[in-house]
Amino acid sequence: FFAHATRWIDTVRGKQPFFCYLATNAPHAPLDCPDDYVAKYAGKVKDDVAKFYGMIGNIDDNVGRLLDQLEAWNLSRDTIVIFLTDNG
């Protein structure tokens, strides 16, 4: 999701104001995320919880990459990023 959004922003940045609504499917069932994110929590919590936490870590990393890219493009000062979740 984030890679596609970043590529799209790259095609419109500087040409016009843009609105990007990025709705991730995580952290929700099915609990599926890259193994390296699950591994951080494996053995410390139940398997499903490790996957859930891994999904949150993955989102955190991707939001960070998006914010870094906006900074690199000199868009961060004039861009509003709103992060919402329905998980509490």
QUIHU-V371711 format. One record per residue. N is the residue number from 1. RES is the residue in three letters. SS is DSSP state (H for helix, E for strand, L for the rest). NEAR is the number of other C-alpha atoms within 10 Angstrom. Layout:
n res ss near
N RES SS NEAR
N RES SS NEAR
This chain:
n res ss near
1 PHE L 10
2 PHE H 15
3 ALA H 11
4 HIS H 10
5 ALA H 14
6 THR H 16
7 ARG H 10
8 TRP H 13
9 ILE H 16
10 ASP H 14
11 THR H 10
12 VAL H 12
13 ARG L 13
14 GLY L 11
15 LYS L 8
16 GLN L 7
17 PRO L 8
18 PHE L 12
19 PHE L 10
20 CYS L 10
21 TYR L 9
22 LEU L 11
23 ALA L 11
24 THR L 11
25 ASN L 11
26 ALA L 18
27 PRO L 21
28 HIS L 14
29 ALA L 10
30 PRO L 11
31 LEU L 17
32 ASP L 15
33 CYS L 18
34 PRO L 11
35 ASP H 11
36 ASP H 11
37 TYR H 18
38 VAL H 22
39 ALA H 14
40 LYS L 14
41 TYR L 17
42 ALA E 18
43 GLY L 10
44 LYS L 10
45 VAL E 11
46 LYS L 11
47 ASP H 15
48 ASP H 15
49 VAL H 15
50 ALA H 20
51 LYS H 27
52 PHE H 23
53 TYR H 21
54 GLY H 26
55 MET H 22
56 ILE H 17
57 GLY H 17
58 ASN H 19
59 ILE H 16
60 ASP H 12
61 ASP H 12
62 ASN H 15
63 VAL H 15
64 GLY H 12
65 ARG H 15
66 LEU H 18
67 LEU H 17
68 ASP H 14
69 GLN H 16
70 LEU H 19
71 GLU H 13
72 ALA H 10
73 TRP L 12
74 ASN L 11
75 LEU L 15
76 SER H 15
77 ARG H 8
78 ASP H 8
79 THR L 14
80 ILE L 9
81 VAL L 12
82 ILE L 6
83 PHE L 8
84 LEU L 8
85 THR L 9
86 ASP L 6
87 ASN L 7
88 GLY L 4
